[in-house]
Amino acid sequence: MEIDIIDTPAGVDNTLFKACVLEVLAGEHKTSEYVNIIFLGRDDLRLMKNEYFKKDVYTDVIAFNLNDPDENIEGEIYLSYEQIIDNAKTYETIPSEELNRVLIHGCLHLCGYEDNTLTLKAQMTELENHYMAKQKDLNN
């Protein structure tokens, strides 16, 4: 499995980032061919959100599966580090933890989870919390 990280912001540890992706995919019993993680500016991600989802809003993550549902995951996760830093301030959390949460969220989308209803969003939040706890265990 290949994980490529493009335009990593200063201070982001690619090794920990890759371990996070592997942990989520293994925990969800998924295999993958590759996952590309691409950091973009806030405005670029907003344009993508509008183009692909018809929502003209700022966002922190967009994930795309490029495979058929019965195949190994081939996916891309686009992240806005600027938006993630703003989220950390809003939610009064540490930026690195917010970054991990958003990455986990993107990985869960690649695994087939959706968050377009309150029930589905609650399910994803529960899974995010589960994998956040696992990340803390791995880092201690």
Secondary structure by P-SEA (a helix, b strand, c coil): cbbbbccccccccaaaaaaaaaaaaaaacccccbbbbbbbcaaaaaaaaaacccccccccbbbbbcccccccccbbbbbcaaaaaaaaaaacccaaaaaaaaaaaaaaaaaccccccaaaaaaaaaaaaaaaaaaaaaac
